Amino acid sequence: MLKKIKVLIVDDSALMRRLIREILQTERSIEVIGTARDGADAIEKVRQLKPDVITMDINMPIMDGLTSMQYILDEFPEIQVIILSSLTEEGKLITLEALELGAFDYIAKPSGTVSINLHVIGREIIEKITAAYKYSRKNRMKKKAVENKKNKVFLIGKKTTSARVSTNVSKVVVIGISTGGPKTLMEILPDIPEDLNAAIIVIQHMPPSFTSTFVKRIDAASPFSFKEAQAGDVIANRRGFLAPGGFQLLVRQSKYKGEYMIRLTKSPSTLFMPSVDVTMDSVLECFGGKNTIGVLMTGMGDDGANSMVRIRKAGGITIAQDEATSVVFGMPREAIERGGAEIVVPSYRIPEEIIKAIKR
């Protein structure tokens, strides 16, 4: 008999609780074992019902979702929490904080705190609950990644400025990442040195209104400057760029000799915008294989897998995150199976592999 995924729904809106339940009842592998009306109620229900996955609202009376989540994960670290958040400015900040504190993933409510059209994201809710359950069953050993996180200190606003920025780009590192990305990026980017002789472009699957907020957290945690990419930005060594949500990020040669610039476009239209494949192909076209380093990390689907194959065939270096440390082993697995991953390592070893690749 198929073991069903036990889900607890936490939302202060009775309508939202009902709509989420209706969506989940369409999936035979999921069982809604209970609902909670606020964060405090959620803690009690978790102790009673022992769910596998929780869908958690953020803004609730008595106790908010973020506080409740921290209590729950402290007592039951094996439970996976998916945040359902509205895209208000406050909601974006708290959602990103929740991801860094251990939430599995987030889902943006389509039309605010009470979204009567929740059905439009029904498939996404089901897919992420399923992915969260599979991840919890892996019981992965975090080892060094956990130790690094505990010992790491982020120096916000205290970047050194000794390294001189050069627009004569040596190499370009393109990192493609999706589900589990925000937390993973905050673990690996601080370990990449400030005097990096390359530029870094990060393609994180994220809604348009999230990237401008998320990049501030990346910039604060990274030894070198990180910004949300804008059309006309010049690619430079020792600089990081986060692709904005809702656009494709392309790299094109500028009219000035030796300079390459960022171009943002709505074409081609793909499932994910930005698309890892689109950006990797663009960088490969401009810089050639020997100057392109492709990195594919945790995420659902196969975005970036084909480009990793093309980069490797062109003589570039390709790095994929291993299964043990991936929140969702989708994108990197596809790259490995298609022959596009020259190097497969745990997430905590990716910074050192990037450094070695740049020095080759």
C-alpha positions as CSV (number, residue, x, y, z in Angstrom):
1,M,0.0,0.0,0.0
2,L,1.3,3.4,-1.0
3,K,2.4,5.5,2.0
4,K,0.8,8.9,1.7
5,I,2.5,12.2,2.4
6,K,1.0,13.7,5.6
7,V,0.4,17.4,5.3
8,L,-0.6,20.0,7.8
9,I,-2.1,23.3,6.5
10,V,-1.4,26.4,8.5
11,D,-3.2,29.6,7.6
12,D,-5.3,32.1,9.5
13,S,-7.8,32.3,6.7
14,A,-10.5,29.7,6.7
15,L,-10.9,30.2,3.0
16,M,-7.3,29.6,2.3
17,R,-7.3,26.4,4.5
18,R,-10.3,25.1,2.5
19,L,-8.8,25.9,-0.9
20,I,-5.4,24.4,-0.1
21,R,-7.2,21.2,1.2
22,E,-9.3,21.0,-2.0
23,I,-6.2,21.2,-4.1
24,L,-4.3,18.6,-2.1
25,Q,-7.3,16.2,-2.2
26,T,-6.9,15.9,-5.9
27,E,-3.5,14.1,-5.4
28,R,-3.8,10.5,-4.3
29,S,-0.3,10.4,-2.7
30,I,-1.1,13.3,-0.3
31,E,-3.3,13.2,2.8
32,V,-4.2,16.4,4.7
33,I,-4.1,15.3,8.3
34,G,-5.0,18.6,9.8
35,T,-5.2,22.4,9.7
36,A,-4.0,25.2,12.1
37,R,-5.3,28.7,12.3
38,D,-2.1,30.4,13.6
39,G,1.6,29.6,14.5
40,A,0.9,28.6,18.1
41,D,-1.9,26.2,17.0
42,A,0.5,24.8,14.4
43,I,3.1,23.8,17.1
44,E,0.4,21.9,19.0
45,K,-0.9,20.2,15.9
46,V,2.6,19.2,14.8
47,R,3.2,17.5,18.2
48,Q,-0.1,15.7,17.9
49,L,-0.2,14.7,14.3
50,K,3.5,14.4,13.2
51,P,3.1,15.6,9.6
52,D,5.7,15.1,6.9
53,V,5.2,18.5,5.3
54,I,3.7,21.8,6.5
55,T,2.3,24.6,4.3
56,M,2.9,27.7,6.4
57,D,1.4,31.2,6.0
58,I,3.5,34.0,7.3
59,N,1.2,36.8,8.5
60,M,-0.9,35.3,11.3
61,P,-2.2,36.4,14.7
62,I,-1.0,35.2,18.1
63,M,2.2,33.7,16.5
64,D,3.5,34.4,13.0
65,G,4.7,31.7,10.6
66,L,8.4,32.5,10.8
67,T,8.4,32.2,14.6
68,S,6.3,29.1,14.6
69,M,8.6,27.5,12.0
70,Q,11.6,28.0,14.1
71,Y,10.0,26.3,17.1
72,I,8.8,23.4,14.9
73,L,12.2,22.8,13.2
74,D,14.1,23.0,16.5
75,E,11.9,20.2,17.9
76,F,11.2,18.3,14.6
77,P,14.1,19.0,12.2
78,E,12.9,16.2,9.8
79,I,9.7,18.0,9.0
80,Q,9.7,20.1,5.8
81,V,8.1,23.5,5.8
82,I,6.9,25.2,2.6
83,I,6.1,28.9,3.0
84,L,3.0,30.3,1.2
85,S,3.6,34.0,1.0
86,S,2.1,37.1,-0.6
87,L,4.5,39.3,-2.6
88,T,4.4,42.3,-0.4
89,E,7.7,43.9,0.4
90,E,7.5,42.6,4.0
91,G,6.4,39.2,2.7
92,K,9.5,39.0,0.5
93,L,11.9,39.8,3.3
94,I,10.4,37.3,5.7
95,T,10.1,34.6,3.1
96,L,13.8,34.9,2.3
97,E,14.7,34.8,6.0
98,A,12.5,31.7,6.3
99,L,14.5,30.0,3.5
100,E,17.8,30.8,5.2
101,L,16.4,29.5,8.5
102,G,15.5,26.1,7.1
103,A,12.3,26.3,5.1
104,F,12.3,23.9,2.2
105,D,10.9,26.3,-0.3
106,Y,8.3,29.0,-0.9
107,I,5.2,29.4,-3.1
108,A,4.0,32.9,-4.0
109,K,0.2,33.4,-3.5
110,P,-1.1,34.6,-6.8
111,S,-3.2,37.6,-5.6
112,G,-2.3,38.5,-2.0
113,T,-2.8,37.1,1.5
114,V,-6.3,35.8,0.6
115,S,-6.1,34.4,-3.0
116,I,-9.4,33.1,-4.2
117,N,-7.7,32.0,-7.4
118,L,-5.3,29.7,-5.6
119,H,-6.1,26.9,-8.0
120,V,-3.8,28.5,-10.6
121,I,-0.8,27.4,-8.5
122,G,-2.3,24.1,-7.5
123,R,0.1,21.9,-9.5
124,E,3.1,23.9,-8.1
125,I,1.9,23.3,-4.5
126,I,1.5,19.5,-5.1
127,E,4.9,19.3,-6.9
128,K,6.8,21.1,-4.1
129,I,5.1,19.1,-1.3
130,T,6.1,15.9,-3.2
131,A,9.7,17.2,-3.6
132,A,9.9,18.2,0.0
133,Y,8.8,14.7,1.2
134,K,11.4,13.0,-1.1
135,Y,14.1,15.3,0.3
136,S,13.1,14.5,3.9
137,R,13.4,10.8,3.2
138,K,17.0,11.1,2.0
139,N,18.2,11.8,5.5
140,R,21.3,13.4,4.1
141,M,24.4,14.0,6.2
142,K,25.2,17.7,6.2
143,K,28.7,17.3,7.7
144,K,31.0,20.1,6.6
145,A,28.2,22.2,5.1
146,V,26.5,22.4,8.5
147,E,29.7,23.1,10.3
148,N,30.5,25.9,7.8
149,K,27.1,27.5,8.4
150,K,27.5,27.4,12.2
151,N,31.0,29.0,12.1
152,K,30.4,31.5,9.3
153,V,30.1,35.2,10.2
154,F,28.6,37.6,7.6
155,L,30.2,41.0,7.7
156,I,27.4,43.2,6.3
157,G,28.6,46.4,4.7
158,K,32.3,45.7,5.4
159,K,33.6,44.5,2.0
160,T,37.3,45.1,1.4
161,T,38.1,47.4,-1.5
162,S,41.7,46.4,-2.1
163,A,41.0,44.3,-5.2
164,R,40.9,46.4,-8.3
165,V,38.0,45.8,-10.7
166,S,39.0,45.0,-14.3
167,T,36.7,45.0,-17.3
168,N,39.0,42.7,-19.1
169,V,37.2,39.7,-18.0
170,S,39.3,36.5,-17.7
171,K,36.5,34.0,-17.3
172,V,32.8,33.9,-16.5
173,V,31.2,31.5,-14.0
174,V,27.5,30.9,-14.6
175,I,25.7,29.3,-11.6
176,G,22.2,27.9,-12.3
177,I,20.1,27.0,-9.3
178,S,16.4,26.7,-8.4
179,T,14.6,24.9,-5.5
180,G,16.7,25.2,-2.4
181,G,18.8,27.9,-4.0
182,P,18.6,30.8,-1.6
183,K,19.9,28.8,1.4
184,T,22.5,27.0,-0.7
185,L,23.8,30.2,-2.3
186,M,24.2,31.8,1.2
187,E,26.4,28.9,2.2
188,I,28.7,28.8,-0.8
189,L,29.1,32.4,-2.0
190,P,30.9,33.6,1.2
191,D,33.6,31.0,0.4
192,I,34.5,32.4,-3.0
193,P,37.4,34.9,-2.5
194,E,37.2,38.6,-3.1
195,D,40.1,38.7,-5.5
196,L,38.4,36.3,-7.9
197,N,39.9,36.6,-11.4
198,A,36.5,36.1,-13.0
199,A,32.9,37.4,-13.1
200,I,30.0,35.4,-11.6
201,I,26.4,35.3,-13.0
202,V,23.8,33.6,-10.9
203,I,20.5,32.4,-12.4
204,Q,18.1,31.7,-9.6
205,H,14.6,30.7,-10.5
206,M,12.6,33.3,-8.6
207,P,9.6,35.6,-9.1
208,P,10.3,39.1,-10.6
209,S,9.7,41.0,-7.3
210,F,11.9,38.7,-5.2
211,T,15.3,39.1,-6.9
212,S,15.8,42.8,-6.0
213,T,15.4,41.9,-2.3
214,F,17.4,38.7,-2.4
215,V,20.4,40.3,-4.1
216,K,20.8,42.6,-1.1
217,R,21.3,39.5,1.1
218,I,23.7,37.9,-1.3
219,D,25.7,41.2,-1.5
220,A,25.9,41.4,2.3
221,A,27.2,37.8,2.6
222,S,29.7,37.8,-0.3
223,P,33.3,39.1,-0.1
224,F,32.8,40.8,-3.5
225,S,30.1,43.1,-4.8
226,F,26.9,41.5,-6.1
227,K,24.1,43.4,-7.8
228,E,20.9,42.7,-9.6
229,A,21.8,42.8,-13.3
230,Q,20.6,45.7,-15.4
231,A,20.8,46.2,-19.1
232,G,24.1,47.9,-20.0
233,D,26.0,46.6,-17.0
234,V,29.6,45.8,-17.9
235,I,30.8,42.3,-17.0
236,A,33.9,42.7,-14.8
237,N,36.3,40.5,-12.8
238,R,35.5,40.4,-9.1
239,R,31.8,41.3,-9.7
240,G,28.7,39.2,-9.2
241,F,25.4,39.6,-11.0
242,L,22.0,38.1,-10.1
243,A,19.6,37.7,-13.1
244,P,16.4,39.6,-12.4
245,G,13.2,37.6,-12.3
246,G,11.0,37.8,-15.4
247,F,13.8,38.4,-17.9
248,Q,16.3,36.5,-19.9
249,L,19.9,37.6,-19.2
250,L,22.2,37.7,-22.3
251,V,25.8,38.7,-22.6
252,R,26.8,40.7,-25.6
253,Q,30.1,42.3,-26.8
254,S,29.9,46.1,-26.5
255,K,31.2,48.7,-28.9
256,Y,34.2,49.2,-26.7
257,K,37.0,46.7,-27.4
258,G,37.3,44.0,-24.8
259,E,34.1,44.9,-23.0
260,Y,31.0,42.7,-22.6
261,M,27.7,44.0,-21.5
262,I,24.5,42.5,-20.1
263,R,21.3,42.6,-22.1
264,L,17.9,41.8,-20.7
265,T,15.1,40.6,-22.9
266,K,11.7,38.9,-22.7
267,S,12.6,36.5,-25.5
268,P,12.7,33.6,-25.8
269,S,9.8,32.8,-23.6
270,T,10.6,29.8,-21.5
271,L,9.2,27.9,-18.5
272,F,11.6,29.7,-16.2
273,M,12.6,33.3,-16.8
274,P,15.5,33.8,-16.3
275,S,16.6,30.5,-17.9
276,V,19.9,28.9,-17.1
277,D,20.2,27.5,-20.6
278,V,19.7,30.9,-22.3
279,T,22.3,32.6,-20.2
280,M,24.9,29.8,-20.3
281,D,24.5,29.6,-24.1
282,S,25.0,33.4,-24.4
283,V,28.1,33.4,-22.3
284,L,29.5,30.4,-24.2
285,E,28.9,32.2,-27.5
286,C,30.8,35.3,-26.3
287,F,33.6,33.8,-24.3
288,G,34.1,30.4,-25.8
289,G,34.4,27.1,-23.9
290,K,37.8,27.7,-22.4
291,N,36.7,30.9,-20.6
292,T,33.3,29.6,-19.5
293,I,32.6,27.7,-16.3
294,G,29.1,26.2,-15.9
295,V,27.8,25.3,-12.4
296,L,24.5,23.5,-11.9
297,M,23.0,23.1,-8.5
298,T,19.9,22.0,-6.6
299,G,16.6,22.4,-8.4
300,M,13.6,20.7,-10.1
301,G,13.5,20.1,-13.8
302,D,16.4,20.1,-16.4
303,D,17.1,23.8,-17.0
304,G,20.8,24.2,-17.8
305,A,21.5,20.5,-18.4
306,N,21.8,20.9,-22.2
307,S,24.0,24.0,-21.9
308,M,26.3,22.1,-19.5
309,V,26.8,19.5,-22.3
310,R,27.6,22.3,-24.8
311,I,30.0,24.0,-22.5
312,R,31.9,20.8,-21.8
313,K,32.1,19.8,-25.5
314,A,33.5,23.3,-26.2
315,G,36.3,22.8,-23.7
316,G,34.8,24.5,-20.7
317,I,34.7,23.2,-17.2
318,T,31.4,22.1,-15.8
319,I,30.5,21.4,-12.1
320,A,27.4,19.8,-10.7
321,Q,26.2,19.5,-7.1
322,D,25.9,15.9,-5.9
323,E,22.7,14.2,-4.9
324,A,23.5,14.0,-1.2
325,T,23.6,17.8,-0.7
326,S,21.0,18.8,-3.2
327,V,17.6,19.8,-1.9
328,V,16.1,18.6,-5.1
329,F,18.4,16.5,-7.4
330,G,16.7,17.4,-10.6
331,M,18.8,19.9,-12.6
332,P,22.2,18.5,-11.6
333,R,21.1,14.9,-12.2
334,E,20.0,15.7,-15.7
335,A,23.4,17.4,-16.5
336,I,25.2,14.3,-15.1
337,E,23.1,11.8,-17.0
338,R,23.5,13.7,-20.3
339,G,27.3,13.9,-19.9
340,G,27.4,17.6,-19.1
341,A,29.1,17.4,-15.7
342,E,32.8,17.0,-15.6
343,I,33.0,17.4,-11.8
344,V,30.4,16.3,-9.3
345,V,30.9,17.4,-5.7
346,P,29.0,18.3,-2.5
347,S,27.8,21.9,-2.3
348,Y,30.5,22.8,0.2
349,R,33.2,21.8,-2.2
350,I,31.8,23.9,-5.1
351,P,33.7,27.1,-4.2
352,E,37.1,25.4,-4.2
353,E,36.2,23.7,-7.6
354,I,35.3,27.1,-9.0
355,I,38.6,28.5,-7.8
356,K,40.5,25.6,-9.4
357,A,38.6,26.0,-12.6
358,I,39.4,29.6,-12.9
359,K,43.1,28.9,-12.4
360,R,43.3,26.2,-15.1
